[in-house]
Amino acid sequence: MTQIKSSGKSSGAKNSQADFPDSKVALFGPDEPLKLDSGVVLSPFQIAYQDYGTLNEDKSNAILICHALTGDQHVANTHPVTGKPGWWDILVGPGKIIDTERYYVICSNVLGGCLGSTGPASKNPKTGKPYALDFPVITIGDMVRAQAMLVEKLGIKTLFCVVGGSMGGMQALQWAAAYKEKVFSSVILATGARHSAQNIAFDEIGRQAVMADPNWLGGRYLEAGKRPTKGLAVARMTAHVTYLSEAALHRKFGRNLQNRDQITFGFDADFQIESYLRHQGMTFVERFDANSYLYLTRAMDYFDLEAEYGGQLADAFKGSRGRFFVASFSSDWLFTTAQCRTFVHALNAAGARVSFVEIKTDKGHDAFLLDEPVMFSAIHSFLTAAAEQRGLTA
């Protein structure tokens, strides 16, 4: 039987979060296995999640937020490891665009993550040790099927909206394709229906950086009480560059020196951008598991909704009665406007109701996480109209 419970056992330390997170946990027992796209059957497993607001009487006001690669379930609450505000606190909360006084909001840690959902850092019940690379490779489809099991156990038949950007946008697209009757509306930001060769290349660089760290130990570092922090930090530094635009980097840092008047003719962080990236790398390793990084980037690489539907992307959305809002960002070179338009055209070809906007900004891919008034206004208008169509009262 599935259980829904609050963990209440974690001290807040990163390693303990893998099995005993500071959030609610849905436990799926041997009678509720999850068949993965790889053919492996995962059982038992758990999904950690946070929820906000109140589910209304007819359970029609639920919004599922899907997090990006390095996100987690802590979308609008203080993070138990870093102590920082939720990663989308700017958008989600009482009186905000996704108003938790109006909607019941759920955000789960994805399958393969490291903040409480079963993943490579979780204890393997067969061995009593962390799964490490014994954990099966997972896909975006696997993540979404696990989320669907959670939503079902919460007694929700139809989600009012599924919202996500980047890897979260991939999940939102998968929801729209696989669970057409369960999604009333979708907000899909800065993503694509397949990972590009360039994106796969950057992911591979990150994975190789992790695996080249001598403390990776073939993935068994947790058993040895070690962590491949240097490799994971380099992976994060590389990825973080792809989240920004050249204009944003120039505006923030230019060629400004870091706490010095002249170059040192050495390999310390002479430039502010170097210091910034090093800081990003080292703070990331305090909250994220290296093996999870391997698994989640691989899941993004494997995502190809067009191939899943025989090379006809429009077929993925055929019969959809949902409403879609899609946004791209003009300076995003990780998921370009052209990539967004590809699945917007497929939605149109399938007869879906879709609105699309390219938002002009120099903030790059990370713009969907930042203060973008045009994005806020567009999402607010879309949700307001969808709520009226859904019959949700203000």
ZATIKOL-646979 format. One line per 3 residues: number of its first residue (from 1); for each residue x, y, z of N, C-alpha, C, CB. Coordinates in steps of 0.1 Angstrom, whole numbers. Glycine has a CB too. Example, Ala and Ser with C-alpha at 12.3 -4.5 7.8 and 13.67 -1.06 7.14 Angstrom:
REM ZATIKOL-646979
1> 132,-57,78,123,-45,78,132,-33,78,113,-45,90; 128,-22,71,137,-11,71,129,0,79,141,-6,57;
//
This chain:
REM ZATIKOL-646979
1> 8,-12,0,0,0,0,9,13,0,-9,0,12; 4,23,-7,11,36,-7,8,43,6,7,44,-19; 18,49,11,17,58,23,21,72,20,25,52,35;
4> 14,81,25,18,95,24,21,100,38,6,104,18; 33,105,40,37,108,54,47,120,53,43,96,61; 49,126,64,59,136,66,71,128,72,55,148,75;
7> 83,131,67,95,123,71,98,127,85,107,126,62; 101,139,88,104,144,101,117,138,107,93,141,110; 125,131,100,136,124,105,150,130,101,137,109,101;
10> 149,140,92,162,145,87,167,156,96,160,150,73; 180,156,96,187,167,104,190,179,94,200,162,109; 186,178,82,189,188,72,202,186,64,190,202,79;
13> 210,176,68,222,173,61,219,167,48,231,163,69; 228,170,38,225,166,24,223,151,23,236,170,15; 232,143,28,231,128,27,219,123,33,243,122,33;
16> 214,128,44,202,122,50,189,126,42,201,127,64; 190,136,34,178,140,26,175,130,16,181,154,20; 184,122,12,182,112,1,171,102,6,194,105,-2;
19> 171,98,18,162,88,23,151,94,33,169,77,30; 155,104,40,146,110,50,145,125,48,151,107,65; 138,130,38,138,144,34,130,152,44,134,146,20;
22> 133,165,44,124,175,51,112,179,42,132,187,55; 104,169,40,92,172,32,83,160,33,95,174,16; 71,160,27,62,149,26,68,138,17,48,153,22;
25> 64,126,20,70,114,12,58,105,9,81,107,20; 57,101,-4,48,91,-8,56,78,-9,40,94,-21; 52,67,-2,59,55,-2,51,45,-11,61,49,12;
28> 57,39,-21,51,29,-30,57,16,-27,52,34,-45; 49,7,-22,53,-6,-18,54,-16,-29,44,-12,-8; 57,-29,-26,59,-39,-36,47,-42,-45,63,-52,-29;
31> 35,-38,-40,23,-40,-47,20,-29,-57,11,-41,-38; 29,-19,-58,27,-8,-67,41,-5,-74,22,5,-60; 46,-14,-82,59,-12,-89,58,-2,-100,64,-25,-94;
34> 69,3,-104,70,13,-115,79,6,-126,76,27,-110; 72,4,-137,80,-2,-148,86,9,-156,71,-10,-158; 100,9,-157,107,20,-163,109,17,-178,121,21,-157;
37> 112,28,-186,114,26,-200,125,17,-204,116,40,-206; 134,15,-195,145,6,-197,141,-9,-196,156,8,-187; 129,-11,-191,124,-25,-189,125,-29,-175,131,-34,-198;
40> 133,-22,-167,135,-26,-152,123,-22,-145,148,-18,-147; 119,-30,-135,108,-27,-126,114,-22,-113,99,-40,-124; 110,-10,-109,115,-4,-97,105,-6,-85,118,11,-99;
43> 109,-12,-75,100,-14,-63,108,-20,-52,89,-25,-67; 106,-14,-40,97,-3,-36,104,10,-40,93,-3,-21; 97,21,-39,103,34,-42,95,45,-35,104,38,-57;
46> 101,57,-34,93,68,-28,95,81,-36,98,70,-13; 85,90,-34,86,103,-41,84,113,-30,75,104,-52; 94,122,-29,93,133,-19,87,145,-25,107,137,-13;
49> 78,152,-18,72,164,-24,68,174,-13,59,160,-31; 66,186,-18,60,197,-10,47,201,-16,70,210,-9; 38,205,-7,25,211,-12,22,223,-4,14,200,-10;
52> 14,232,-11,11,245,-6,-4,248,-9,20,256,-12; -10,255,0,-24,258,-3,-33,247,1,-26,262,-17; -46,248,-3,-56,238,0,-63,233,-12,-67,245,10;
55> -65,220,-12,-72,213,-23,-87,216,-21,-69,198,-24; -93,221,-31,-108,225,-30,-116,212,-30,-112,234,-41; -129,214,-27,-138,203,-25,-139,193,-36,-152,207,-21;
58> -139,198,-49,-140,189,-60,-127,186,-66,-149,196,-71; -116,190,-59,-102,187,-63,-99,192,-77,-100,172,-62; -103,204,-80,-101,209,-94,-91,220,-95,-114,214,-99;
61> -84,224,-83,-75,235,-83,-61,231,-81,-80,245,-72; -57,219,-85,-43,215,-83,-34,218,-94,-43,199,-81; -22,224,-90,-12,227,-100,0,219,-96,-9,243,-100;
64> 6,212,-106,18,205,-104,30,213,-111,17,191,-111; 40,216,-103,52,223,-108,63,213,-109,56,235,-98; 69,212,-121,80,203,-124,93,211,-124,77,196,-137;
67> 102,206,-116,115,213,-114,125,210,-125,121,211,-101; 135,219,-127,145,218,-137,156,209,-131,151,231,-141; 167,207,-139,178,198,-136,183,198,-122,189,200,-146;
70> 186,210,-118,193,211,-104,183,216,-94,204,220,-105; 170,216,-97,160,220,-87,156,209,-78,148,226,-94; 145,211,-71,140,201,-62,125,204,-58,149,199,-49;
73> 120,198,-48,106,200,-44,104,213,-36,101,189,-36; 115,220,-32,114,231,-24,112,244,-32,126,233,-15; 101,245,-39,98,256,-48,95,269,-42,87,252,-58;
76> 88,268,-30,83,280,-24,85,280,-8,69,283,-27; 95,273,-4,97,272,11,113,273,13,91,260,18; 117,276,25,131,276,28,137,263,25,133,281,42;
79> 149,263,19,155,250,15,162,244,28,166,252,4; 160,231,31,165,226,43,180,224,44,159,212,45; 187,224,32,201,223,32,208,237,31,206,214,21;
82> 203,245,22,210,258,20,205,269,29,209,262,6; 192,268,34,186,279,41,181,290,33,196,284,52; 182,289,20,178,299,10,163,298,7,186,299,-3;
85> 157,309,2,142,308,-2,141,298,-13,137,321,-7; 128,293,-15,125,284,-26,129,289,-39,110,281,-26; 132,280,-48,138,283,-61,129,291,-70,143,271,-69;
88> 116,290,-68,106,299,-76,97,307,-66,97,290,-85; 103,311,-55,96,319,-45,90,332,-51,105,322,-33; 97,336,-62,93,349,-68,79,347,-76,103,353,-78;
91> 76,335,-79,64,332,-87,53,325,-79,67,324,-99; 56,317,-69,47,309,-62,46,313,-47,52,294,-62; 33,315,-43,31,318,-29,18,326,-27,42,326,-23;
94> 14,330,-15,2,337,-13,2,350,-20,0,340,2; -8,352,-29,-10,365,-36,-1,366,-48,-7,376,-27; 8,356,-51,17,357,-62,10,352,-75,30,350,-59;
97> 18,351,-86,12,347,-98,5,333,-97,22,347,-109; 13,324,-92,7,310,-88,3,312,-73,17,298,-91; -9,316,-71,-14,320,-58,-18,308,-50,-26,329,-60;
100> -11,305,-39,-14,294,-31,-26,296,-22,-1,291,-22; -32,308,-22,-45,310,-16,-56,306,-25,-46,325,-12; -53,304,-38,-63,300,-47,-61,286,-52,-63,310,-59;
103> -49,282,-54,-45,269,-60,-39,260,-49,-36,271,-72; -40,247,-51,-33,237,-44,-21,233,-52,-42,225,-40; -9,237,-47,3,235,-55,12,223,-50,12,248,-55;
106> 16,215,-59,24,203,-56,37,204,-64,17,190,-59; 48,202,-57,61,201,-64,69,189,-59,70,214,-63; 72,179,-67,79,167,-62,93,167,-67,71,154,-67;
109> 102,161,-59,115,158,-63,114,147,-74,125,154,-51; 121,149,-85,120,139,-96,126,125,-92,126,144,-109; 121,115,-97,127,102,-96,141,103,-101,119,91,-104;
112> 151,97,-94,165,99,-97,172,111,-90,167,100,-112; 163,119,-83,169,130,-76,176,127,-63,158,140,-73; 179,137,-55,187,134,-43,181,141,-31,201,138,-45;
115> 169,146,-32,163,153,-20,151,145,-15,159,167,-24; 151,132,-16,141,123,-10,134,114,-19,131,132,-4; 133,117,-32,128,107,-42,138,96,-44,123,114,-55;
118> 134,84,-47,144,73,-49,153,76,-60,136,60,-51; 166,75,-58,176,78,-68,189,71,-64,179,93,-69; 200,74,-71,213,67,-68,218,69,-54,223,71,-78;
121> 215,80,-47,220,82,-33,211,75,-23,220,97,-30; 199,69,-27,190,62,-18,196,49,-15,176,61,-24; 191,44,-3,195,30,1,188,20,-7,192,28,16;
124> 196,11,-13,191,-1,-20,186,-11,-10,202,-7,-30; 173,-14,-10,168,-24,0,174,-38,-1,153,-25,-1; 179,-41,-12,185,-54,-14,199,-55,-8,186,-58,-29;
127> 206,-44,-7,220,-44,-2,222,-36,11,229,-39,-12; 213,-27,14,214,-18,26,224,-7,23,219,-27,37; 230,-6,11,239,4,7,233,13,-3,253,-2,2;
130> 239,25,-5,234,34,-16,234,27,-29,242,47,-17; 223,29,-37,223,23,-50,235,26,-59,210,28,-58; 240,38,-59,250,43,-68,246,39,-82,264,36,-64;
133> 256,33,-90,253,30,-104,244,17,-106,265,29,-112; 241,11,-94,231,0,-95,217,5,-98,232,-9,-83; 215,18,-95,202,24,-98,200,24,-113,201,39,-93;
136> 188,20,-118,185,19,-132,185,33,-139,172,12,-135; 189,34,-151,188,46,-158,174,50,-161,196,45,-172; 171,62,-158,157,67,-159,155,77,-170,152,72,-146;
139> 142,79,-174,139,89,-185,129,99,-179,132,81,-197; 126,109,-188,116,119,-184,103,112,-183,115,130,-195; 100,102,-191,87,95,-190,86,88,-177,86,85,-202;
142> 97,82,-172,97,75,-159,94,85,-148,110,68,-156; 100,97,-149,97,107,-139,82,111,-138,105,120,-142; 76,112,-150,62,117,-151,53,105,-147,59,121,-166;
145> 56,93,-150,48,82,-145,48,81,-130,53,69,-150; 59,84,-123,60,84,-109,52,96,-103,75,85,-104; 52,107,-110,44,119,-106,29,116,-107,48,131,-114;
148> 26,109,-118,12,105,-120,7,96,-109,10,98,-133; 15,87,-104,12,78,-93,10,86,-80,23,67,-91; 18,96,-78,17,105,-67,3,113,-67,28,115,-66;
151> 1,119,-79,-11,127,-81,-24,118,-78,-12,133,-95; -23,106,-83,-35,97,-81,-37,93,-67,-32,83,-89; -26,91,-59,-27,88,-45,-32,100,-37,-14,83,-40;
154> -30,112,-42,-36,124,-36,-50,126,-39,-28,136,-40; -56,117,-47,-70,117,-50,-74,127,-61,-78,120,-38; -64,131,-69,-66,142,-79,-68,135,-92,-55,152,-79;
157> -80,137,-99,-82,130,-112,-77,139,-123,-97,128,-113; -78,152,-122,-74,161,-133,-66,172,-127,-85,166,-141; -54,175,-132,-46,186,-127,-51,199,-135,-31,184,-130;
160> -53,209,-127,-57,222,-133,-46,227,-143,-60,233,-123; -33,225,-138,-22,230,-147,-10,222,-143,-20,245,-145; -2,220,-153,12,215,-151,21,226,-156,15,201,-159;
163> 31,229,-148,40,241,-150,54,236,-150,37,252,-140; 63,240,-159,77,237,-158,85,244,-169,79,222,-160; 98,246,-165,107,252,-174,120,243,-175,111,266,-170;
166> 126,243,-187,138,236,-189,135,221,-188,150,240,-180; 142,213,-179,138,199,-177,124,198,-172,148,192,-168; 120,208,-164,106,208,-160,96,210,-172,103,219,-150;
169> 100,217,-182,92,219,-194,91,206,-201,98,230,-203; 102,198,-202,101,185,-208,91,176,-201,115,178,-207; 91,177,-187,81,169,-180,67,174,-183,83,170,-165;
172> 65,187,-185,52,192,-188,47,187,-202,52,208,-187; 57,187,-211,53,182,-225,50,167,-224,65,184,-234; 57,159,-216,54,145,-214,41,143,-208,65,138,-206;
175> 37,151,-198,24,150,-192,13,153,-203,23,161,-181; 15,163,-211,6,167,-221,4,156,-231,10,180,-228; 14,148,-234,14,137,-244,8,125,-238,27,135,-250;
178> 12,121,-226,9,108,-220,-4,108,-212,20,103,-212; -8,120,-207,-20,121,-198,-29,132,-203,-15,123,-184; -33,131,-215,-41,142,-221,-54,145,-213,-45,139,-235;
181> -60,134,-208,-73,136,-201,-71,140,-186,-80,123,-201; -58,141,-182,-56,145,-168,-50,159,-166,-46,135,-162; -48,166,-177,-42,179,-177,-51,189,-184,-28,179,-184;
184> -56,199,-176,-65,209,-181,-58,220,-188,-74,215,-170; -46,223,-183,-38,234,-189,-23,232,-186,-42,248,-184; -15,238,-194,0,237,-193,7,250,-195,5,226,-203;
187> 17,252,-187,26,264,-188,40,258,-190,26,274,-176; 45,260,-202,58,254,-207,68,264,-211,55,244,-218; 79,265,-204,89,276,-205,103,271,-209,89,284,-193;
190> 109,277,-219,123,275,-221,127,261,-222,131,282,-210; 121,254,-232,124,239,-233,123,235,-247,115,231,-224; 125,222,-250,123,216,-263,117,202,-262,136,216,-270;
193> 112,198,-273,107,184,-274,117,173,-275,97,183,-285; 130,178,-277,141,168,-278,153,176,-274,142,162,-292; 163,169,-269,176,175,-265,185,176,-278,184,168,-254;
196> 191,188,-280,199,190,-292,213,183,-290,201,205,-295; 220,182,-301,233,176,-301,242,185,-292,239,175,-315; 241,198,-293,249,207,-285,246,205,-270,246,222,-288;
199> 233,203,-266,230,201,-252,236,188,-247,215,202,-250; 234,178,-255,240,165,-252,255,166,-249,237,154,-262; 262,174,-258,276,175,-257,280,182,-243,281,184,-268;
202> 273,192,-240,276,199,-227,273,189,-215,268,212,-225; 262,182,-216,260,172,-206,271,162,-204,246,165,-208; 276,157,-216,287,147,-215,299,153,-209,290,142,-230;
205> 302,165,-212,314,172,-206,312,172,-190,316,187,-211; 300,175,-186,298,175,-171,299,161,-165,284,180,-169; 294,151,-172,295,138,-167,309,133,-166,286,128,-175;
208> 317,136,-177,331,132,-177,339,139,-166,337,135,-191; 335,152,-163,342,159,-152,340,152,-139,337,173,-151; 327,147,-136,324,140,-124,331,127,-123,309,138,-123;
211> 331,119,-134,337,106,-134,352,106,-134,332,98,-146; 358,118,-138,373,119,-138,378,123,-124,377,130,-147; 369,127,-115,373,130,-101,377,117,-94,362,137,-93;
214> 390,117,-89,394,104,-82,385,100,-70,408,106,-77; 377,109,-65,368,106,-54,355,100,-58,366,118,-45; 353,99,-72,341,94,-77,340,79,-74,339,96,-92;
217> 351,72,-75,353,58,-71,343,49,-78,351,57,-56; 341,51,-91,332,43,-98,317,44,-93,336,28,-97; 314,56,-87,301,58,-82,298,54,-68,291,51,-91;
220> 308,48,-61,306,42,-48,312,51,-37,313,29,-47; 312,64,-40,319,74,-31,311,75,-17,319,87,-37; 298,74,-17,291,75,-4,295,64,5,276,74,-7;
223> 297,52,0,301,40,9,315,43,15,301,27,1; 323,50,8,337,53,12,337,66,20,346,54,1; 326,73,22,326,85,30,333,97,22,332,83,43;
226> 333,96,9,339,107,1,329,113,-9,351,101,-7; 333,124,-15,325,130,-25,333,136,-36,316,141,-19; 329,134,-49,337,140,-60,334,155,-62,334,132,-73;
229> 337,163,-52,332,177,-52,339,185,-63,336,183,-39; 352,182,-66,358,190,-76,353,187,-90,373,187,-77; 350,174,-93,344,171,-106,330,177,-108,344,156,-108;
232> 322,175,-97,309,180,-98,308,196,-99,300,176,-85; 318,202,-92,318,217,-93,322,221,-107,329,222,-83; 331,214,-114,334,218,-128,322,215,-137,346,209,-133;
235> 315,204,-134,303,202,-142,293,213,-141,297,188,-138; 291,218,-128,282,229,-126,287,242,-132,280,231,-111; 300,244,-131,305,256,-138,302,257,-153,320,258,-135;
238> 305,245,-159,303,244,-173,288,246,-177,308,230,-179; 279,239,-170,265,241,-172,260,255,-170,257,231,-164; 265,261,-159,260,274,-156,263,285,-167,267,279,-143;
241> 274,283,-174,277,292,-185,266,291,-196,290,289,-192; 260,279,-198,250,277,-207,236,283,-203,248,263,-210; 235,286,-190,223,292,-185,222,307,-187,221,288,-170;
244> 233,313,-190,235,327,-192,237,331,-206,246,333,-183; 236,344,-209,239,348,-223,252,356,-222,227,357,-229; 258,358,-234,270,366,-235,267,380,-230,275,366,-249;
247> 256,386,-234,252,399,-229,251,400,-214,239,404,-236; 245,390,-208,243,390,-193,257,389,-187,234,378,-189; 266,380,-192,279,379,-186,287,392,-187,287,368,-193;
250> 286,399,-199,292,411,-200,287,422,-191,291,416,-215; 273,422,-190,267,432,-181,271,430,-167,252,432,-183; 271,418,-162,274,415,-148,289,416,-145,269,401,-145;
253> 298,411,-154,312,410,-151,321,416,-160,315,395,-150; 318,417,-173,328,422,-183,342,415,-181,329,437,-181; 352,423,-181,366,418,-178,371,424,-165,375,423,-190;
256> 361,427,-156,365,433,-143,373,423,-135,352,437,-135; 383,428,-128,392,420,-120,385,417,-106,405,426,-118; 389,407,-99,383,403,-87,393,407,-75,381,387,-86;
259> 389,417,-68,396,421,-56,411,424,-59,394,411,-45; 414,430,-70,428,433,-73,428,444,-84,436,420,-78; 440,450,-85,441,461,-94,447,457,-107,449,473,-88;
262> 454,446,-107,461,441,-120,461,426,-120,475,447,-121; 464,421,-132,464,406,-133,477,401,-125,465,402,-148; 476,388,-121,486,383,-112,497,374,-120,480,374,-102;
265> 494,372,-133,503,363,-141,503,349,-135,517,369,-142; 491,345,-130,490,331,-124,477,326,-127,492,332,-109; 473,315,-119,460,308,-122,450,309,-111,463,294,-125;
268> 451,320,-103,441,323,-93,430,329,-101,446,332,-82; 419,332,-94,407,339,-100,410,353,-102,394,336,-92; 416,357,-113,419,371,-115,406,379,-119,429,372,-127;
271> 397,373,-126,385,379,-131,373,376,-123,383,376,-146; 364,385,-122,352,383,-114,344,371,-119,343,396,-115; 343,369,-132,336,358,-138,342,345,-133,335,359,-153;
274> 355,344,-132,361,332,-127,357,329,-112,376,333,-128; 358,340,-104,354,338,-90,339,334,-89,356,351,-83; 331,340,-97,316,337,-97,314,323,-100,309,346,-107;
277> 320,318,-111,318,304,-115,323,294,-104,325,301,-128; 335,297,-98,340,289,-87,330,288,-76,354,294,-83; 324,300,-72,315,300,-62,302,292,-65,310,315,-59;
280> 298,293,-77,286,285,-82,289,270,-81,282,289,-96; 301,266,-85,304,252,-84,305,247,-70,318,250,-91; 311,254,-61,313,249,-47,300,250,-39,324,257,-40;
283> 292,259,-41,279,259,-34,270,248,-39,272,273,-35; 271,245,-52,262,235,-57,265,221,-51,264,234,-73; 278,218,-49,281,205,-44,276,202,-30,296,203,-44;
286> 273,213,-23,268,211,-9,253,207,-9,269,224,-2; 246,208,-20,232,204,-20,228,193,-30,224,216,-22; 238,189,-38,234,180,-49,243,168,-49,235,187,-63;
289> 238,156,-53,245,144,-54,251,142,-68,236,132,-50; 264,138,-69,271,137,-82,264,126,-90,285,134,-79; 261,115,-85,254,105,-93,241,109,-98,253,92,-85;
292> 233,116,-90,220,122,-95,223,131,-107,213,129,-84; 234,138,-107,237,147,-118,239,139,-131,249,156,-115; 246,127,-130,247,119,-141,234,114,-146,256,107,-137;
295> 225,109,-137,213,103,-141,203,113,-147,206,96,-129; 202,125,-141,193,135,-146,197,141,-160,190,146,-136; 210,143,-161,214,148,-174,212,137,-185,229,152,-174;
298> 214,125,-181,211,114,-191,197,113,-195,216,101,-185; 188,115,-185,173,115,-188,170,127,-198,165,117,-175; 176,138,-196,174,149,-206,179,146,-220,180,162,-201;
301> 191,139,-220,196,136,-233,187,126,-241,210,129,-231; 181,117,-233,173,106,-240,159,112,-244,171,95,-230; 155,123,-239,142,129,-242,141,132,-257,139,141,-233;
304> 131,126,-263,129,129,-278,114,125,-280,138,120,-287; 105,134,-278,91,132,-279,87,128,-294,83,144,-274; 94,134,-303,91,131,-317,94,117,-321,99,140,-326;
307> 106,111,-316,109,97,-318,99,88,-311,123,95,-314; 95,92,-300,85,84,-292,72,82,-300,83,90,-278; 69,92,-308,56,91,-316,59,89,-331,48,103,-314;
310> 69,80,-334,72,76,-348,76,87,-357,60,70,-353; 83,97,-352,88,108,-360,77,119,-364,93,103,-373; 65,117,-358,55,127,-360,51,134,-347,42,120,-366;
313> 57,146,-344,56,152,-331,41,156,-329,65,164,-331; 34,160,-339,20,164,-337,12,152,-332,14,168,-351; 16,140,-335,8,128,-330,9,127,-315,14,116,-336;
316> 20,133,-309,21,133,-294,9,140,-287,34,139,-290; 4,150,-294,-6,159,-288,-20,157,-295,-2,173,-290; -21,147,-304,-34,145,-311,-45,141,-300,-33,133,-321;
319> -56,148,-301,-67,145,-292,-67,153,-279,-68,131,-289; -56,162,-278,-55,170,-266,-66,181,-265,-41,176,-265; -72,182,-254,-82,192,-252,-77,203,-242,-95,186,-246;
322> -64,202,-239,-59,211,-230,-56,225,-236,-46,206,-224; -52,234,-227,-48,248,-231,-34,249,-228,-57,259,-224; -26,256,-237,-12,256,-235,-7,271,-236,-5,248,-246;
325> 2,274,-227,10,287,-228,25,283,-229,7,296,-216; 31,288,-239,45,285,-242,53,298,-243,47,276,-254; 64,298,-236,73,310,-237,87,306,-239,72,319,-224;
328> 94,313,-248,108,312,-250,115,326,-247,112,308,-265; 128,326,-246,135,338,-243,145,341,-254,142,337,-229; 146,353,-258,153,357,-270,168,354,-269,151,371,-273;
331> 174,354,-257,188,352,-255,192,338,-250,194,363,-246; 182,330,-250,184,316,-245,190,308,-257,170,309,-240; 202,303,-255,209,295,-265,209,281,-261,223,300,-268;
334> 204,277,-250,204,263,-245,191,257,-251,204,262,-230; 180,264,-250,167,260,-256,162,272,-264,156,255,-246; 165,272,-276,162,284,-285,147,286,-288,170,283,-297;
337> 144,298,-292,130,300,-297,127,291,-308,129,315,-301; 136,288,-317,133,278,-328,129,265,-322,145,277,-337; 136,260,-312,132,247,-306,118,248,-300,142,243,-295;
340> 115,259,-293,101,260,-288,91,261,-299,100,273,-279; 94,268,-310,84,269,-320,81,255,-327,89,278,-331; 91,246,-326,89,233,-332,77,226,-325,102,224,-330;
343> 77,226,-312,65,219,-306,53,227,-305,69,214,-292; 54,241,-306,42,249,-308,35,246,-321,46,264,-307; 43,245,-331,37,241,-344,31,227,-344,48,241,-355;
346> 37,218,-337,31,205,-335,18,206,-327,41,195,-328; 17,214,-317,5,216,-310,-6,222,-319,7,225,-297; -2,231,-327,-11,237,-336,-17,227,-346,-5,249,-344;
349> -7,219,-351,-11,209,-361,-21,198,-355,1,202,-366; -19,196,-342,-28,187,-335,-42,193,-331,-21,181,-323; -43,206,-334,-56,213,-331,-57,217,-316,-67,204,-334;
352> -45,218,-309,-46,222,-295,-47,237,-294,-33,217,-288; -52,242,-283,-53,256,-281,-40,261,-274,-65,260,-271; -32,268,-281,-19,272,-277,-16,287,-279,-8,263,-283;
355> -10,293,-269,-5,307,-271,10,307,-269,-12,317,-261; 17,315,-277,32,315,-276,37,329,-276,38,306,-288; 48,331,-268,54,344,-268,69,342,-267,49,353,-257;
358> 77,349,-275,91,350,-273,94,363,-265,99,351,-286; 100,362,-253,102,373,-244,116,379,-247,100,369,-229; 116,391,-250,129,398,-252,136,401,-239,127,411,-260;
361> 148,395,-238,156,396,-226,170,393,-229,150,388,-214; 180,398,-221,194,394,-222,198,385,-211,202,407,-223; 189,379,-204,192,371,-192,195,356,-195,181,372,-182;
364> 193,352,-208,196,339,-212,186,328,-207,209,335,-207; 190,316,-206,181,305,-203,175,307,-189,188,292,-203; 183,312,-179,178,313,-166,167,324,-164,190,317,-157;
367> 163,330,-175,153,341,-174,140,335,-168,150,347,-187; 137,323,-171,124,317,-166,124,317,-151,121,304,-172; 135,317,-144,136,317,-130,136,331,-123,147,309,-125;
370> 137,341,-131,140,354,-126,128,364,-128,152,360,-134; 130,376,-124,120,386,-124,118,391,-138,123,398,-114; 109,385,-145,106,389,-159,91,394,-160,109,377,-169;
373> 89,407,-159,75,412,-158,66,407,-170,75,427,-158; 71,406,-182,63,401,-193,59,387,-191,71,403,-206; 68,378,-187,65,365,-184,54,364,-173,77,357,-180;
376> 56,371,-162,47,371,-151,33,375,-156,51,381,-140; 32,386,-163,19,391,-168,13,381,-177,21,404,-176; 20,374,-186,15,365,-195,10,352,-188,25,361,-206;
379> 17,347,-178,13,336,-171,0,339,-163,24,331,-162; 0,351,-157,-11,355,-149,-24,355,-158,-9,369,-142; -23,361,-169,-34,362,-178,-39,348,-183,-31,371,-191;
382> -29,340,-186,-33,326,-190,-40,318,-179,-20,319,-195; -34,319,-167,-40,311,-156,-54,317,-152,-31,312,-144; -56,330,-153,-68,336,-150,-79,332,-159,-67,352,-150;
385> -76,332,-172,-85,327,-182,-88,312,-181,-80,330,-196; -78,304,-178,-80,290,-177,-89,287,-164,-67,283,-176; -86,295,-154,-94,293,-141,-109,296,-144,-89,301,-130;
388> -112,306,-152,-126,309,-155,-132,298,-163,-126,323,-163; -124,293,-173,-129,282,-181,-131,269,-172,-120,279,-192; -123,268,-163,-124,256,-154,-135,258,-143,-111,254,-147;
391> -140,270,-142,-150,273,-132,-145,275,-118,-160,262,-132; -132,279,-117,-126,281,-104,-129,296,-100,-111,279,-104; -135,297,-88,-138,311,-83,-126,317,-77,-149,310,-73;
394> -125,330,-78,-113,337,-72,-113,337,-57,-113,352,-77;
//
